[in-house]
Amino acid sequence: MSNTTATLNVMIAAAREAARSLRRDFYDTESLKITRKGAADFVSAADLKAEEIIFESLSKARPKYGFLMEERGEVDGSDNSNRWIVDPLDGTTNFLHGLPHFCISIALERDREPFAGVVYNPITDDLFFAEKGEGAYHNDRRMRVSGRTDLTECLFTHGLPYKGKAGADIALKESHNVLAETAGIRRFGSAALDLAFVAAGRFDAYWERILGPWDIAAGAILIREAGGEVSEIDKHGGKPHLTGSVLATNGHIHETARALLLR
């Protein structure tokens, strides 16, 4: 791809290598070894295998960088400025039910800020990527957030807590507020893809609470490079921490959307 940098080439290569393994397992989900990781939260053998592939690929390309990975946890590197943040399978429940809406999410954090991000759906071959100052892309096409400013025309997406996770009451309240004022809500089950879809202009806004860094990091840089805005839900202005709540929009409706959620 002519519009990728050396850093993005490394990230995309790791994602595509892991994707080959995920594709094989996706079409044979009944034979997967599955273990419980808390109420209604499953980790599959495919998840762990994909993470190992990404870890080995990125370690070989950038041996001094550290890692923060959803399954493996934190791995220190000798380079204190750069760290990979990885979710090898975002949308595990979709994957295990044979729904082709899941992705690999890889971010490079530089000096505690998202610097580059890759979100890749192995089944649809949709590749979203961005690097700070270089713009955001979907496959070979430049991405821009939507230009909608009228809330009644805007389509939102979000994540609802499932069994065993806190926050259902506030999520339902926020959903009620949004449904009353907008064109609707979609709930697709992959935070990283939801963020990528906001960057691509397919959704106008996304919100969710109780997220991890691997859920947010890659999508945050996609949206910023596509011209959108990302923040915490409860905090006016500023950049979000890479954990907790997130509100991501096309920028035009950001504060209006935030006020709507907090109503």
N, C-alpha and C positions, 0 to 999 in steps of 0.2 A: 504494500500500500504506500503510495507516494506521500501521503499526508501524515505518516507516523514518524515519531522520533525513535532514537535508539532505545530509550527507556520503554516506550510503548511497545516496540517490537519484542522486547524481552517479556513483557507482561502478556501480550497477545499470544506469543508462542507457548507460554505456560498454560494459558487458558485453553488453547486449542488442543494441547496434549492431554490435559485432564478431561476435556470434552469427549475425546474418543472413548475413554473408559466409561464415562457416564452414559453415553449413548448405548453402549453394549448392555449395560445393566438396566437401563430404562426399559428396554424391550424384553427384559426378563425379570421383572420386579418380583414375581412370585417366588423365585429361587433365592432372593437376597436374604442374608442373615441380618436380622433386625434386633437391636437392643433398645431398652427403654432408657431415656435420659430425662426422666421427670414425666409428670402427667401429660399425656397426649403429645409428647415431644419425642420424635423418633430419630435415632441416628442409624443410618444404614451402612453396610459394608462399603457401598458405593461412595458414600460421603467421605469416609476415612481414606479410601484408596485415592480418590481425587485430590484430597488435601496433601497426601504424601507425594503425589506426582508434582503438584504445584510447588511444594516445599523443595523438592530436589531440583526442579528446573530453575527456580529463582535463586536458590543457594549457589548453584553452579555459575549462573550469570553474574550475580552480585554477592560474592561470598562474605562480605563484611556487613551486609545489611541484617538488621534484626527482623523479627516476625511477631505479629499478633494474629493468631488463627483461632477460629471458632472452636475447633475440637482439640487441637494440640496445646493451645494457650500461648503464652509469651515465650519467645526465644530471643535472648539478648544477642546483639551483634557488636562488633568492635567499632562500627560507624554509628556514633550517637545521634547523627542528624537524620538518618534514613531508616525507615521501617516499613515492611510490607504488612498490610492488613488484609486478611484473606477469609472469605467464606466460600468453601469449595462447592457448596450446594445450597443456595438460598431458594427455598420453596420445597423443602424436603417432603412435606405432606402431599403436595401436588405430584411430586416425583413418584412417591409410593402408591399413589392412586392412579397412575398412568396418565396424568394430565401434563401436557407438554409445555407447561409454564413454570419454568425454574431457570436458574442461571448460576454461573460462576462469577464471583465478584472479587476483584483484586484491586487494591489501592496502594499507592506509594505515599506514605506520610513523610514529609520533609520538614524538619524543625517544627513538629507538632501540628502541621497543617496539611490537609489533603493536597497533594501535588499532581498526581496522575491517577487515572482510574480506568478500569476495563470491566464492563458487564457483558457477559456472553451467554446467550441461550443456545445450548448445543443442538437442540432439536430443530429450531427454526433458522439457525445460522444467523441470528441477529447479533451483531457486534456493535456495542456502544463504547466509545473511548474518548478520552480527553486528557490533555496535559496543560498545566497552568500557562496561560499566555498563548496557547496554540489552537484554541477553539475546541469545539466538541463535534463528534462525528458519529453517524450511524452508517456502518459499513463504509462506503466511499463518499457519502454525502454529508455536507455540513449540517449540523443540527441547530435549530433555534427554538426557544420556548414560544408558546402561543402568544398572540397579541390581544387576547380577550381582556376587556376591562369591566364588562357588565357581569356581575355575579350571577345573574339569572341565566346566563348563557354558558357558565363555566361547569366543567365536569371534574369532580373530585375523586380521589381514590384514597383508601386508608387501610389500616390493619386492625382487625378486631381481636381482642384477646380470646384465646381458646381455653378449654378446661384446664384448671390448674394455674392459670396466670391471673395476676391482679389487674384491676383497671377496667373491668367490663362496664361498670356503672357509668363512669365518666366517658368512656368511648361511645356508649349508647346515647348519652346526653348530647355529646358533640355531633354525633350522626344525625340526631333529630334536628339540631340547629341548622346543619348544612343542608339537609333534605328540604327544609322549609324555604330556603333562599336560592337554591342553585338548580342547575339542569340535572343533577343526580350524583350518585356515588357508585363506584365500582370497588369490589374487594377481590383482588386477584391472587393474593397469597405469597407474594415475593416482594419484599421491601426494595431490594436493589433494582428490580425491573420496574416497579412503580416509579422510583426516582428517575430512572432512564427514560420512562415514558413522559414524565413531566419535561425533561430536557428536550425530548423530541417533539413537544407540542401536542402530544396525544391526550394528555391530561393537563389541566390548568393548575391543579394543586394536589398535594399529597400530605397527609399527616398521620402520625402514629406516636404512641408513647411506649416506654420501656423497651428500647432498642439497644443493641450492642454496637460497638465501633465497626464491626464487619458488615453490619446492615447499612450503615450510613456513608462510610468514607468514600467509596468509589462514586456513588450517586451524587454526593455533594459537589465534587469537582465537575462532574458532567453538567449539572444544572448551572453552576456558576459560569462555566465556559460557554454555555448556551444562552446566557443572558438572564437567567433567573435568579431567585433569591432563596437562601436556606437559613433557617434560624431555629432556636428552640421555640416551643409553643408559648410558654409562659413568660418569655423574656423579650422585651421590646428592643429590636436592633441587635447588632453584634452577631458574631458567628457562634454556631452551636458547638457544644462539646460533642465529642464523637461517641457519646452514649447518652441514653435518656430519651427525651422527646425531640421530634423534628417536625417542622413545617417547611415544605418546599413548594414554591409557586413560580409562576411566570414573572413575578416581580411586580406587575401592575396591580394585582389584587392582594398583595401579601398582608398588609396591615388590616385590610378589610376582612380577609379570611381569618386572621388571628383573632380579631375582635369577635367574629362570629363563633369561633370555637369556644371562646371564653365567656360568652354571653350567659 
